[in-house]
Amino acid sequence: MPVSAPGPVASAAGSSDGGLTLLVIEDDPTGSLSMPELADTTVVAGKPVRIRTARNLTEAERLLTHDVQCVLLDLALPAAECGGGDPGAPGDELETLRRVLRLAPRHAVLALTSENDAERAAEAVRVGAQDYLFRDELDGRVLSRAIRYAVERKRADLAQHQLTESRLCAQENARLERGLLPNPLLAGSDLRFAARYRPGRSRALLGGDFYDTVRTPDGTVHAMIGDVCGHGPDEAALGVELRIAWRALTLAGMHGAELLGTLQEVLEHERADEEIFATLCTLDIAPDGRSAGLFLAGHPAPLLARPGEPPCLLPQDDGGPALGLLPEARWPRLEVGLGDAWSLLMYTDGLIEGRVGEGARRLGQEGMMEMIARQMKEGLSGEELLDAAVTEVRALNGEELTDDLAVLLLDR
């Protein structure tokens, strides 16, 4: 399933007056740190810093409310004061800091130590503290600067982490969506295949349109294209389900109206809303490639182009309703003669419902036929023809298409 990105980065100023709150964890907060004096002289962005004190992590956890932005930890705090560990046992000198970082993962943390313990101070930064301070040099000015730097650095770290997570999520989702796009199964067929796909959703790779093509052991080539109404992720997921169901049923030997009836059952069971429906067009091309059976379920008819003839639409007046509209629907088979050499263009309404210019006029099927006829007359075919068609439709629309678009081309 697609992965969600992490939550927003915590604000550096959680108090209503815009000031900062510092939580000091030190076993003698009234002693060496001179808290009253520091509270009077520590200022960030023109606001005095409110200082809270805790003697151990138990008190710190209680005082670590949402309006605290920075923690100042005395590295000399004994492990026993942290609510755990054997006071006489050797261990990690920075275990207290590690516990604080676990307790306050989204807060800036400053490490406080003596000047002759610079090595441990540097190690504290490597472990995760934003900066360190020497106890003998600590005053309001130094603390103010350190708090401001630590808070901003923590915000930058969290923002970078969130950006990295978002990129990883996007990459994973893209891999999932690419994996759901079809690979045609046409081994042994002399037909040439090309397709183009553009989802209407911003930054998506998959929309509610779907298509597929397979060749069964008897030599028949089965092609399908469809469109689930709507443009969201639920519609995209339903389109994938219908495509996979179509391929599985086709390879299992089910075809025609029986297959469409089964797909309608799939849609009715899987759709999120009873108003959801899907249009579908299927073609069963005979092994000799000269004829085909056409089934339309509320979908626009394919375009047929033959050498020396203008492109034309296959019959569409006798098709059946879209899937999901009528419980006892019927879909008649339409026999189509293709000939020796031909091109069949199957498409969704995203190709024909774009605007032409700034007015309300749409390209429509007539405009599409004229466009394809002109492009084929210019010598375009296959991949180049589809690229030119999609590019021109987008240009005529004047902006990016908002509807999903799928186009499939078979040539003999």
Residue, then its C-alpha position, 0 to 999 in steps of 0.5 A: m500500500p502507498v506509504s504516508a509521509p511523516g507529520p509536520v515539523a514542530s514549531a520552534a515557538g510554541s508559546s502564545d507570546g512567541g517566547l521560548t521555554l528551556l527545560v534544564i535537567e541538573d541535579d543541583p539546579t539552584g547551585s552552579l548554574s545560577m538559574p535566577e540570574l540566567a533567567d534574567t539575562t537569557v533572551v532570544a528574539g527580544k523575548p526572555v526565555r522561561i526556564r524550568t528545572a528538573r533534578n532527574l528524568t522523572e521530573a523532566e518527563r512531567l515538565l516536558t510539555h508542548d511549549v518546551q522547545c529546548v532541553l539543557l542536560d548536565l552530562a554530569l547527572p548520575a545515572a541513578e538520578c535518571g531512574g535506572g541503572d546501578p550507581g556503581a556499575p560502569g557503563d555508557e557515559l552518555e546513556t543519560l543523554r540517550r534517554v533524553l533524546r528518546l524522551a524528547p525526539r523533536h526537541a533541541v538538546l544542549a549538553l552541559t559539561s566542564e571545559n576539561d571534558a571537551e571530548r565527551a562534549a563532542e561525542a554528545v553532539r555525535v550522539g544527537a545533541q545540537d550543541y554543547l556548552f561549558r559550565d564555567e563559561l555559561d552566561g545569559r548571552v552564551l546560553s541565548r545564542a546556543i538556544r537559538y542555534a540549537v532550536e533552528r538546527k533541530r528544525a532544519d534537521l527535522a525538516q530534512h528528515q521529513l523531506t527525505e521520508s517524503r521522497l522515499c515514500a514517493q519513490e516507493n509509491a511510484r514503484l508500486e504504481r509502475g508495477l501495476l501498469p500492464n505488460p502486453l502478452l503478445a508473443g507469437s503475434d505479428l501485431r505491433f503494439a503501442a500505448r500511452y498513459r497519462p493520469g489526471r491526478s497531479r504527481a500520480l502515475l496511475g489513474g482510473d483508466f486501464y488497458d491490456t492486451v493478451r494473446t491466447p493459445d488459439g492465436t486470438v489477440h484480446a485487447m481491452i481499454g476502460d475508464v472508471c468514473g472519477h479520478g482519485p486513488d480509489e478509482a485507480a485501484l478499482g481500475v487495476e482490479l478490473r484490468i487484472a480480473w480481465r486478464a485472468l478471465t481471458l487467459a482462463g478462456m472466458h470471453g465476450a458477454e460472459l466476461l463482461g458480466t463477471l467484470q460487472e460483478v467484480l466492480e459491484h463488490e469492489r467499488a467504494d460507492e454504488e454510484i461508481f461505474a466503468t466503461l469498457c471496450t474489448l476487441d477479440i482479433a481473429p488469429d488471421g488478423r482479418s476480423a474481430g469481435l467488438f464489445l462496447a460497454g458505454h465506451p467510445a468505439p475504436l478508430l480503424a485506419r486502412p491504407g488508402e482510406p480515411p480513418c473511421l469509427l467502428p460501429q457503436d450504436d448497438g453497444g451495451p451500458a457501462l459496467g455497474l449501471l444495470p444489474e441485468a445488462r446485455w452486451p451484444r457482439l459486433e462483428v468487424g471486418l478489418g482486412d489485410a493491413w490496418s491500424l486500430l486506435m482504442y482510447t478513453d474519453g481523456l483523448i477527446e474531451g479536452r478543449v479546443g482553444e479558450g472556448a467550450r468546444r471539445l475535440g470530440q471524435e470527429g476532431m480526433m479522426e481529423m487529427i489522426a488522419r492528418q498525422m498519418k498522412e504526414g507519415l506518423s505511425g506507432e509510438e510517434l503517432l501516439d506521441a504526436a496525438v497526445t501532444e496535440v491534444r494537450a496543446l489544443n487544451g491550452e493547459e495540462l489535461t485534468d482527465d485520465l488519458a489512455v491510448l492503445l494502438l494495434d497495427r497489422 
